Amino acid sequence: MTVPAAIRRLNAADADFARHLDHLLSWESVSDDGVNARVLEIIQAVRSRGDAALVELTQRFDGLEVAGMADLILPRARLEQALERITPEQRKALELAAERVRLYHERQKQDSWTYIEADGTVLGQKVTPLDRAGLYVPGGKASYPSSVLMNAIPAKVAGVPEVVMVVPTPRGEVNELVLAAACIAGVDRVFTIGGAQAVAALAYGTESVPPVDKIVGPGNIYVATAKRHVFGQVGIDMIAGPSEILVVCDGQTDPDWIAMDLFSQAEHDEDAQAILVSPDAAFLDRVAESIARLLPTLEREAIARISMLGRGALIQVADMAQAIEVANRIAPEHLELSVENPEQYLPQIRHAGAIFMGRYTAEALGDYCAGPNHVLPTSGTARFSSPLGVYDFQKRSSIIHCSAEGASELGRIASVLARGESLTAHARSAEYRIKADS
């Protein structure tokens, strides 16, 4: 990949700024025909041959020699073993993070409600958890125990009786932290399968893998494509794009802090996006210097460099008001308001997955342990989407219980509207309930 020699600089005052910004933000998430065809074949294989297909595909794609499906099932005791194998420091960090995530999501719980009208008619809403949720977790070295907590805990808080986790173990690589996180989060069943075949198994079920009602969790292009295809058979959380961070700064934060905040997303992968917006041109220069100096110190320098130079930008604006306009235009996954008195700008922010307030609130804290969910809308979808939460694992059913008097009154209204739509069975059904003396 060819990248420019220095991080991109944009100025909102330029006549072609909007065009350059659109180009910067563009990202194509659609699978190519080859990926799409392969995924459809895998889904069909799992639907038609169940466990046998899972064993065959796991041997082929993950390089594992397994005798049968029993080799791809992890018992609860194995999760508890992982909890004992990790270091005391790691266990404490996982447990503290899990408790904070749990406490935050407890506040999202919705209760059923009803109200009674004057004639005795009862209207309301019944809130019910899903019966079973499926959690996809990337496996091998690129494993994220924090994602296990962020996906499983809201489901459990919502009251989901059974959470099923799938996690591949390519070439036998098992991440003990991921299994320990599953233990702490209360995951009920774990299968060491991955890819499109795992998504298909969760959606349609096999002899061993139970079908779920919703699939959540990140994955590669094959996983994302499979989630697209099974949507409708099951619910899905989202089709996530690359990680993003937008920092709005007034020029008074340490430039090294800002550079590292940008790196915190750039190191995820080459397509990640890190953008800084500020009205202070001299500050943008200082941050550019910090980026150049600190980038070589990163363990994932090669990835972060491609991300920063390929999709990153430093954007100069006229003032903070314009900075907020640009932020709303971008609708970022993560928005840092690294400014004095960030509360004054909060009412003006309309589109953002998560908002990090003030100079001390690094986005990384939200990724791991602040409490709010780190599964967030990307690629501008914060304009209409929300973070993953308890509400994603609950259904709402309407409640209508008419009294005789209420049915008579509503029947008159429904009759007129139904006949206006030429739906006479609707009208007559309602009319049967109209009281003759009313």
N, C-alpha and C positions, 0 to 999 in steps of 0.2 A: 504494500500500500504506500503510495506517495503522499507525504504530508508536507505542509508548508514549514519554513524554517523557524517561524515564531508563532506564538498563539495569536489567533485572529483578533483584530481590534475593529470595533464598529462604533459609529457615532450616530445617535438618534437624530441629529440635526441634518445629516446627509439626505439628499433627495431620494436616493435609492435604498435607504435604510430598511424599509419594509420588505423589499425584495430580498435583500441579503439576509434578513432575519428569517424569512420564510425558508430560504435555502438552508440556513443553519439548522432549523428545527425539523426539516423533512427527514423522515425515516420510514423505510418500507418494511413492514412486518409480514407481508404476504409470502407464503411458502412458494417455492417454484414447483413446476409440474412434477418433477422427479420426486421431491419430498412428499408432495400430496399423494401421488400414486402409491408410493411405498407405505405411507401411513394407512391408506384405505385397505391395502392388502393385509397389513398387520391386524387391523381391526376385524376384518372378515375372518382371518385365521383364528383369532381368539374367540370370536362369536361361535364359530363352527366347531372348533376342536378343544376349547376350554383349557384345562390344565396342561394338556399335552403340548399345545401351542406355546404356552408360557414357558415350559421347560425347554423346548426346542429353541425359542427366540432368545432366552436368557443364555443358553449355551453359545449361540451364534454371536450375539452382540456384546455380552459381558465377559466372554472368555472363561466361563465357569463349567466345570464338569459336575453335573448334578444328576443323581440317579432318578429323582422324581420330585414331585411338588413338595414333599415333606422337607426336602433340603432347602426350600425357599420360604419356610415359615419360621419366624423367630418367636419363641415362647416368652411369656412375661418374665420368667427367670433370667433370660438373657439380657433383658433391659435392666433388670436390677443388678445383674453382674456388671454391666457397663457403668452403672452409677458408682459401684465400688471401685472400679478400675481407674476412673479419672482422678486427678489430683484433688485434694481437699479444697484448694483454692478455686479450681474449676467448678466443683460441686456447689460451693457456697455462692459463686457468681451466678450459676444457673438457677439456683433456688431463689436468690434475691430477685433476679430478673423476672422469674416466673411469678413470684408473689406480686411484684409491681404491675405486671401485665394483667394478672387476675383481678387485682383491686380496681384498676382502671376500667376493665371491661364489665365488672359487676354493675357499674353505673349506667351501662348501656341496656341493661335488661328491660324489656317491655312487659307489662302485665296486661292480661285481658281486662276489658272494661265493658260496662253496659250502662244505659240510662233508660228511664221509663217516661214515656210521654203521658200527657194528661188522660188519654183514653185507655191507658194500660198497656199499650204496645211497647215492647221491649226491643231496643236496638243496641248493637254493640259490636265488639271485635274479640275474637278468641285467638290468643297467641299460643302457638304450639311449636316445639322444637322439631327439627328434622329427625327422622328415625336413625339415619346413619350417614356419617360424613366421611369422605375419602381425602386423605392428605398425601400429596405427591411431594417427595423430598429428593433433591438431587443427591447422588451418591459419589463415592470415591473421595478424591482429594478436595474437590470443589463442593464441600458440604457445609451446611449452614444450620447449626443447632438453634440459632436464634429464630429461624423461620419455623422450626417445629413448635416452639413456644407460641409464636405469633398466630399460627394457624390452628393449633389444637386447643389452646386455652379458651379462646372465644367460643369454640364449639361446645366445650364442656360447660362453660358458664351459661350458655344458652339452654343447656339441658339435654344435649344430644346424647343418647344412651351409649352409642358405639362410634368410636373414631377409629378408622382403619388407615394405617400408614403404609405406603409403598416406598421403598428406597433401594435403588440398585447397589450392588457391591461389585463393581467391575474388577475383574482379575482377583476377586476375593478381598478387595480393600473395604474394610469396615471402619466407619468413623464412630469411635466410642462416645464422643460428645453428643452426636446425633441420637444415639440410642439412649444415652442418659437423659437427654432432654425429653425424649418420648416418654420415658419412665416418669419423670417429674410432671409432665403435662397431662398424664393420665391417658395416653394412647392405649387403646384396647387390644388391637391386633396389628402385627407387623409382617409384611411380606417383602422379601429381598428381590423385588422385580422393579424394572424401570422402563423408560421409554414409552412409545405409543402403546406397546402391549400392556403396560401397567394401567394406563388410562382406560383402555378398552375393557380390561378385567374389572376395574372399578365401576365402569358404566353399565356393563351387561352381566357381570358376574360369571364365575366359572364354578367347577365342582368344589373348589376350596376358597376362592375369593368371593365374598358376598357383594352383591350390587349395592351401591350407595345412592344417596339422593343428590349429593353435590360433591364436586371435586374442586379442591383448592390447592394452592401451592405452585411454586415456580418450576420451570423446566426449560429444556432446549427447544429448538424449532420443531422437532418431532413431537415433543410433548404438547407444545402450544397448538400445533396443527391437529393433533388428535383431540385435544379439548374442544377445538372448533367443531369437529365432526360429530362428537358425542353430545354436544349441547342440544338440549331438547329431550334427549333420553335422560339426561341428568342436568342439574344446574352446574355452572362453573363460576369461579370468582371473577376472573378477567383474563384477557390475553395481554400479558404485560410486555412492554417494550423495554429498552435498555434503561438503566438507572439514570436519574437526573438530579442535579442540584442547581438552584438559582440562588445566588447570594446578592442581596441588596444591602449596600453599605454606604454610610455617610462619609467614609474616609477617615474615621477615627479609631478603627479597630486595628490591632497589630497586623500588618500585611502577611506575616508568616502564618498567623492563625487562619487568615482567609485562604491563603494558598493551600494549606493542608486540608481545609474544609472542602475545597474544590477537588483535591486529590482523593478525598474519602469516597467520592463516587467514581472518579476517573479510573481508579484501580480495579473496579468491578470487572469491566471488560472494554474492549476497544471501541465499542459503539456507545458507551456511556457518555453523558453530556454534563459538562460543568461550565456554568456561566456566571460572571460577576457583572453587576450593574452598579454604577456609581456616578454621581455628578462631579466628582473630584478627579480631574485628569491626572494630576500629580500622584494621587493615590493609586490609580490604575498602573502607573509606571512602576511604583514601588512593589505592587503585587506581582507584576510581570517579572521583576528582578527576583522576588522570593520564589516564584515558580521555577525560574531557570536555576536558582541555587539549590532548592530543596528537591527537585525532581530526581536527580541522580542518587539521592539518599533512600529512595523507596525500594522495598524488596520487589515490588511489582512495577518497577520503573518502565519496562518495555510496554506493558499494557497501558499504564497511565499516560505515557508520552503520546502514544497513538491517539488515545481518547482526547487528551488536552489539545493537541495540535490539529486533530481532524475535526472534532465536533465542539471544542471549547471556544469561549470568546470572552473578551473584556469589552463591555459596552459603556460608553460615556453618554450620559443624559444631561439635560439642562438643569434639572432639580429633582428633589425627591418625589414630587407629584408625577413627573414623567417616569421616574423609576418604577412607581407603583403601576402606571399604565402599561409599561413594558412587562412587568411581572404578570399582570392579568392577561396580557396577550399571549404569553408563553404558557400559562397555566401549569406550573411545574409540579413534579412529584414532590420534591422537597424545596421549601422556600425558607431561607434564612433571612430574617430582618435584623442584620447586624448594625443596629442604629441606637441612638439615644432615644429613650421613651418610645419603644416600638408599639406600645398600646395605641398611640395616636394614629397609627397607620392601619391597624387591624380592621376597623370598619370599612376601609377602602379596598381590602383584599377580597376579591370575589372568587378567584379560582386558584386553588392550591391543594395538594394532597395532604400535606402536613406543614404547619407554620412554626418555625423555631424563632423564638422571641429573644432579642438582646444579644449582646456580644459573647456571653458565656455559654450560650445554648448551642453547642455543636450538633450538627445533624447526626453524628455517630451515636450520640446518647439515645436518640430516638430509635436507632437501628437495634439497640440491644436491651435497654433497661429503663427508659423513662416511664414506659407504661402504655402509651398509645400504640396502635398497631403500625408495623412498618410495611405491611402490604398495602401499597398505595397506587392510585391511578397514574399512568405514565402517558407520554406522547400527547399531551394536551387534553386527555380525557378527564382531567380534574374539572373541566367545564361542566360535566354532567355525572361524574362518578364520585364515590366516597371511599375512604379507607375500609379494609376488611374489618368486620366487627361482629358482635353478637347477633345483630339484626340479620346478618347473612345466613345464619343457621336457624332462623325462626321463620315460620309461616304465619300469615294472618288470615283468619276466616271471618267473614261477616256473619253477624247474628241478627236474625229478624224473627220476632215472635209477636204476631198481631193478636190483639184482642178482637172480639166480635165487632165492637164499635169501630176499631181502627181498620179492620179488614173492609168494612162497609165503606168507610170514607176513602181509603186508598183505592178500593175497587172502582169507584166512580172516576177517579183521576186516570187509573190505568186503562179503563175501558175506552175513554176518549182517545188516549194516545195510541193504544193498540189498534183501534179501528182506523185511526189516521195512517197507520202503517200497513193496513189491510191484513193484519194478523188476528183473524176473528177468534181462533181458539184461545189466544191470549186474553182477548176481550171477554169471551164467555166464561173462561176460568175465573177471572176476577169478578165478573158480574154475579156468578153463583153466590158470592159471599156478601153481596149488597143486601142490607136489611130492607124489607119491603116498606117499613114504616119510617125509614130514615130519609 
